[in-house]
Amino acid sequence: MDRRRFTKMCSGLLTGAASLHARASTQSPYRQSALQFDDGTAVTLDALHPGEAWIFSYPYKTTPCFLIRLNSSAPQRGSWPGGVGPDQSVVAFSAICSHKMSHPAKPITHISYRDEPVSWYSKSGERQTRAGMISCCSERSVYDPSDGATVLNGPAPVPLAAISLAADGTGALSATGSHGPDQYDRFLEAFGFRLALEYGISGAKTLVDEQTVAIKASDFSAHQVLC
């Protein structure tokens, strides 16, 4: 084998290894957990209404996530497989803001899904208005759930972690993994003690069971801060 061919082969192997590492670093499999309503019935595609948001815990019992049926399709973006359902409109994302980790808590939440239009100013000073956004009023970060929760505004450094969903033959939904940079360790280190008390568990870093309960976002927090 000549030197040129050998160098090309080694380069290809290194590139392939780097590619595999990049993909692995953006996808974290966790225990599959079936989504249920608080009455024990399965959360199905048909049970979700457009523009409605729910809160469920995943991958830990103390890490809240959004479950949303959008009014539009959410196609695949990077390693994120996109929404599920016939029109790819059902999506799930971590509800932990990537800036200062604002999150839905029982007393109050500064981050929420907004089906109605929300407005913000771009870096160039232009007013932007769009509906169907995830808005964090803590520092005014705005995420687009139809595009992998990309950051549209504010100091958030990265998108929200995406939660992969699977639907069985009846349309029953399960959470199956987490994609992209997440805030789980940082979040649990900062708020673990309070979260364990709030959720009534012995340790904040307790993985969800085979089922996790979805609660309507409007009922999860006593007060939603809107901006």
KETOR-104442 format. One record per residue (C-alpha): x, y, z. Coordinates in steps of 0.1 Angstrom, whole numbers, padded with zeros to 4 digits, always signed. Layout:
# KETOR-104442
XYZ ...
END
This chain:
# KETOR-104442
+0000+0000+0000 +0015+0034-0010 +0017+0063+0014 -0010+0084-0002 -0036+0055+0000 -0025+0047+0036 -0029+0084+0047 -0063+0086+0030 -0075+0054+0047 -0064+0066+0082 -0080+0100+0076 -0113+0083+0067 -0111+0061+0099 -0105+0092+0121 -0133+0111+0104 -0157+0082+0109 -0147+0079+0145 -0152+0116+0151 -0186+0115+0134 -0197+0086+0156 -0185+0104+0187 -0204+0135+0177 -0236+0116+0171 -0232+0097+0204 -0226+0129+0223 -0259+0143+0212 -0281+0113+0219 -0285+0099+0254 -0308+0068+0258 -0327+0066+0290 -0353+0041+0303 -0384+0041+0281 -0412+0056+0301 -0449+0055+0290 -0468+0088+0293 -0500+0086+0314 -0526+0111+0326 -0531+0114+0363 -0561+0090+0361 -0538+0062+0348 -0549+0063+0312 -0524+0064+0284 -0515+0097+0268 -0522+0091+0231 -0518+0111+0200 -0556+0116+0196 -0559+0128+0232 -0536+0158+0226 -0551+0190+0212 -0532+0215+0190 -0518+0244+0210 -0520+0225+0243 -0490+0219+0265 -0484+0193+0293 -0456+0188+0318 -0441+0154+0326 -0409+0143+0343 -0380+0128+0322 -0354+0113+0324 -0354+0120+0362 -0384+0124+0384 -0373+0159+0391 -0365+0172+0356 -0397+0186+0340 -0404+0184+0303 -0429+0200+0278 -0452+0178+0258 -0468+0198+0230 -0491+0193+0201 -0481+0220+0177 -0503+0237+0151 -0478+0228+0125 -0454+0200+0115 -0420+0197+0133 -0396+0180+0108 -0364+0163+0116 -0335+0186+0126 -0300+0172+0130 -0300+0142+0154 -0334+0151+0166 -0360+0129+0147 -0387+0156+0147 -0422+0153+0160 -0443+0121+0161 -0477+0114+0147 -0490+0115+0111 -0482+0152+0107 -0451+0152+0130 -0468+0178+0153 -0463+0162+0187 -0430+0172+0203 -0413+0171+0237 -0385+0192+0251 -0368+0196+0285 -0384+0225+0303 -0351+0236+0318 -0339+0269+0302 -0304+0266+0290 -0294+0300+0304 -0302+0301+0342 -0321+0269+0343 -0356+0285+0349 -0381+0257+0350 -0417+0249+0359 -0421+0246+0396 -0453+0240+0416 -0456+0275+0430 -0445+0294+0398 -0430+0291+0364 -0412+0317+0342 -0409+0293+0312 -0439+0282+0293 -0453+0272+0259 -0472+0301+0243 -0498+0292+0217 -0507+0329+0213 -0482+0353+0196 -0453+0365+0217 -0430+0394+0208 -0394+0402+0212 -0367+0425+0197 -0340+0411+0176 -0303+0421+0181 -0308+0446+0153 -0337+0462+0172 -0365+0448+0150 -0397+0437+0166 -0405+0400+0160 -0439+0384+0167 -0446+0347+0164 -0471+0322+0179 -0463+0287+0192 -0431+0295+0209 -0415+0284+0242 -0408+0316+0261 -0387+0321+0292 -0395+0354+0310 -0366+0351+0334 -0342+0366+0309 -0364+0367+0278 -0351+0337+0259 -0374+0324+0231 -0372+0289+0216 -0389+0275+0185 -0404+0240+0192 -0412+0234+0156 -0375+0236+0148 -0358+0216+0175 -0362+0243+0201 -0336+0265+0185 -0329+0298+0202 -0346+0328+0185 -0339+0354+0212 -0322+0360+0245 -0291+0349+0263 -0298+0311+0261 -0266+0296+0247 -0281+0264+0233 -0315+0249+0224 -0336+0230+0249 -0327+0193+0251 -0352+0174+0229 -0370+0144+0243 -0375+0116+0218 -0410+0101+0217 -0424+0069+0203 -0460+0060+0196 -0472+0024+0195 -0500+0010+0173 -0527+0026+0194 -0510+0060+0194 -0499+0056+0231 -0468+0078+0237 -0436+0070+0255 -0404+0090+0261 -0373+0071+0250 -0343+0094+0252 -0328+0128+0253 -0311+0147+0224 -0286+0176+0224 -0269+0195+0252 -0289+0191+0284 -0288+0208+0318 -0296+0178+0340 -0264+0176+0361 -0261+0213+0365 -0298+0216+0373 -0298+0188+0399 -0266+0201+0416 -0282+0236+0419 -0317+0226+0429 -0315+0190+0440 -0324+0194+0476 -0355+0215+0470 -0366+0193+0441 -0364+0161+0462 -0386+0178+0488 -0410+0191+0462 -0414+0158+0445 -0414+0138+0477 -0385+0115+0469 -0353+0106+0487 -0329+0116+0459 -0332+0142+0432 -0313+0121+0407 -0339+0093+0406 -0348+0081+0372 -0384+0079+0362 -0403+0046+0364 -0418+0027+0335 -0446+0053+0335 -0445+0091+0340 -0475+0113+0345 -0483+0142+0322 -0501+0172+0338 -0516+0201+0319 -0491+0229+0320 -0518+0254+0331 -0524+0232+0362 -0488+0223+0370 -0477+0257+0383 -0499+0279+0405 -0487+0310+0387 -0473+0314+0352 -0452+0345+0345 -0460+0358+0310 -0441+0384+0290 
END
